[in-house]
Amino acid sequence: MAAAALLVGGLALLAVTGGRWWWATVRRVDLPGALLLGGALGALVLTFAASDPAREVVGPPGWALLPVAVVSAAGYGWRHRRAADPLVPRGTLGRGGWRTLGASWCVGAALVAVVVDVPVLARLTLGGDEVRAAGTRLRFLVAVPVGALLGGLALRRLAAGRVTAVGLVLAAAALAVMGTWGSGSLEQGVATLVLAAAGLGLGLTLAPLNEAALDAAPEHAHGTASSLVVVARMTGMVVGLGLLTAVGLHAYYAAVAALPDRTDTRALVTAGIVQVQWVLRGGAIAALIGAGLGLTMPARVPRLDG
């Protein structure tokens, strides 16, 4: 339905403009660069999606796709340097921009671990109640905008990299605690504090990462730089979901294989909890890597105006 609407809208725009504006825009787009970058991302996602988690995290198709991702990424790097009008204008990222995008990627990976797997844990341990599972995730989500507000305020006194690192360390600690949760953990009052801490920590990073990207980019590329931060976070969510799910499912099948009775429902639920634990631990590792990148981001003089 959405694709059909986009097609109809595109045809209508083409009819109204006579095709001149559309064709001029298409000619300016770096299509080879877009194909190379999209190919790299697609191959990376399929690397984990094509595996058999019962046997391995990365299967034979994945090992074949990884070189494709590397070659495509290298090809985009070459295209970026040689194209007259590259997909991402040269100089957009500026000094330290790649570290900012890397930290944003890690935020996405940590974020998706909580958003997807905490409700799974809730369904496994709270009797499959969808409403209670959604309410559990809400305890995390309501803290994210609060953290975003506090992160913006903190930029008045602290460098963006420091705020990012503090937020991701807090999120990593919360995710590490979640990685130990089992039956009954979500019913304890401390679970709300841990979920809120994770949301607060990840929310703290949103404004600083955007600020760091804008500081590193020339003024004419501010829109592109800000968009790249969002793209990096969304890419981290997509690739992180594939990777962490593959790791979690591999742990699940290993736990099931060790069961003396594979028809024992309670034991299978325990194996499912093991899967969630590994995903959340992976999210904690991603957050720690992002915190390290935040500490290496270029420092800037905090704004004290207002």
N, C-alpha and C positions, 0 to 999 in steps of 0.2 A: 504494500500500500504506500509506504513512504517513498520507495523507489519510483513507483508510478507517478506520485505527486511531483517528485523532483524532475522526472522526465517531461511531464506536462508543463511544469513551470519553465523549464529550459527551452522547450519548443515555443512557448508563448513569448518568452524574452527574445528568442531568435527572430520570431515573426515581427515583433514590434520594432526591433533595432535594425532589421534588414540584414542581420548577420555581420555587419561591419564591426561593431563593438566587440561581439563575441569572438570573431576571428582574430582581431587585433590582440585580445586578451590571451587567447590560446597560443598565439605566436610568441608572446612574451614568457609563457610558462616554460620552465625547464623540465620538459617531459622526461627526458632520459634520466635526469637526476631524481625525479619523483619515482620512476620505475625502479631505479637501483635502491633507493632508500626503502621503498615499500617492499621490495623483494627481500632485503635484509631482515626487516621486521617480520615479514611473513614466514620466512625460513626459520627464524629464531623461535617463533611461537609454535610452528609445526614440529620443531625438534622435540619438544616435550609432549605435544599432543599425540604424536605418532608412536609413542613408546607403549610397551606392554608393562604397566606398573607391577604386575604380578612377578615379573622377572627382573626388570631393570628400570632405572630412571630415564635413561636415554637408550633407545633401541637402535637397531641397524639403520632404519630410515632416518633417525635423528643424526646419527654420525655422518650420514650422507648429506644431510641438510645443513649441518654446521659449516662445512667449507663453503657452501653456497651463500650463507649469511656473511661469512668473512669476506669472500670475494665481492659480494654486492656492496658491502660497507666500504671496502677499499676502493671499489669502482666509483662509489659516490664521492669519496674523498678526492679522488683524481678529478672527477667531473666538477666538483665544487671549486677546485683551484683553476681549472682551465676554461670553464664556461664564461661567456661574456656576461650573462645574466643568470647566475646560479639560483637554484631553488631557494636557498637561504642566502641572502646577500652577504658577501664577504665583509668581515668586521663586525657582524651582528653580535657575536658572543663576546668579543673583547677579551680583556685579561681575566683569566679565571672563570670564563663563562662555562667551559665544559665541566668544571667541578660543581658549579651551580646546577647544571642540568643533571649531573650524576646524583647529587643529593636529592633533587626532585624525583628522580627515578626511584631512589630508595624509599622515599616517602610513599610513592604509589604502591610499591611492593608491600610495605608494612601495612598500609591502609587496607589493601584488598584482603590481606590475611585476616584482619579483624572483621571486616564487613561480611565476608563470605563464611568464615569458619566458626565464628562465635555463635551465629544462629544454628549452625550444624550441631555444635556442642550442646546448645540449649535443647534442640529436638531430641538428641540422644539421651540426655540426662533428665529432661523435664517431661517425658512422656509423649513427645511428638507434638506438643501444643504449638501451632504456628503463631498464635497471638503472643504467647509468652516468649517465643523465640524472637519475634519482632521487637517486643518490649526490651529484651536483653540487649539487642543491638542499639536500641534507642538510647540506652544509658551511655553508650560510647558516642553516638552521633551528636547528642546535645552539647557535648563538651568541645566538639571541634570548632564551632563558630566562636565560642568563648576564648579558646586558645588563639584563634585567628585575631581577635580583637586585642588580646594581651600581647601578641607578637608584634602587631603594629605599634602599640604604645611603647613596647620595649625598644623599638628602633630609635626612639628619641634619645636614648641613653647608651645603647649598646650597638656594636657592629652586627651586621646581618649574619655573618658566619657564626658568631658566638650565640646569637639567639637560636639559630638553626640547630647548632650542636646541642644546646641545652634541651630544646624540644625533643630532639631525636633520642637523646640519652634517656629522657623521661619515658618516651614511648617504648624504647628498647627494654627498660626495666619492667614496665607494665606487661609487655608481651612475653618477657621471660617468665614472669609469674603466671601468666595465662597458660604458658606451655607446660605447667605442672598441674593444671586443673583436671579434675576427674568428676565422678558422680557426686553430686551434692555441692560442688564448689560454687555454682551460680546461685544457690539459695542462701549463701552466706552474705552478710552485709558488706564485708570487705570487697566482694566482687564488684559492687557498684563503684567503689573508690578506684579500683584497678582499671576498670573500663573507662571511667572518667579521666584518669591520669593518662591513659593511652590517647584518648581523644584530645585532651588538652595539649599533650606533647606534639602530636601531629599537626594540630591546628596552629601551634606556635610557629611552625615552619613556613606557613603559607605566605605571609607578608614579607618576611626576610628574604626568601628565595626570589620572589618577584622583584624586591628592591635591589638585590645583588645583580640580577640580570639587567635591570634598567641602568644601574650604575656602570656596568661594564660595556653597555652598548652605546653607540653614537645616537644622538637625539633622533635622527631620521629613522632609526631602526627600533625604536622603543616598542612599537606594536608587535613587531616580529619577535623580539626578544621575550616579551611577556607571554606571547603565544607559545614559544618554545618551552617555557617552564611548564605550562599546562600539558603540552604534548609529551614532555618527558615524564611527567607524573602519570598520565594516562598509559603511556607505554610501559612504565613500571608496573602498573596494575595488570595490564594484559599479559606481559611476559612473566611477571611475578606469579600471577595466578597459575599459569601453565607449569612453571618450574616447581613452585611450592606444592601444587596439587599432585604432581608426579612424585615428588619426594614423599608426601603424606600417604599416597596410595601404595607406594612401594613398602612403606612401613606397615601399612594396614595388612597387605597380603602376607608379609613376613610374619606378622602376629597371628593371622588366621592359620597359616601353614603350621605354626607351632602348637595349635590347639589339639588336645587329645580327642575332643568331640566337636566337629565343625557344625553341628546342628544346635549347639548350645546358644540360645538367643542372647543370654546375658554375657557370655564370653565374646560373642560377635559385637555387641555394643561396646564392650571394653576395647576391642580391636579398633572400632571406629573412633573411640576417644584417642587412641594412640595416633591415628592419622591426623586428627585435629591438633594434637599437641605438637607434632612435627611441623605442621604448617605454621603454627604460631611461633615456634622456635626459629623457623626460617625468617619470619617477619622481624623477629628481634635482631637477628644477624644483619638483615638489610638495614634496619634502623641504626645499628652501630656503625656500619660502613658509611651510611649517610652522615652520621655525626662526625666521623673522621674527615669526610670531605668538607663538612661545614667549617671545621677548624682550619682548613687550608684555604678557604675562600679569602680573597683579598679584603683586608680591613679597610674601613672608611671612617671618616670622622662623623660621629652621630649628630643628627640634627637636633639642635636645642631651641629652635625658634618656636614661637607660640607658647 
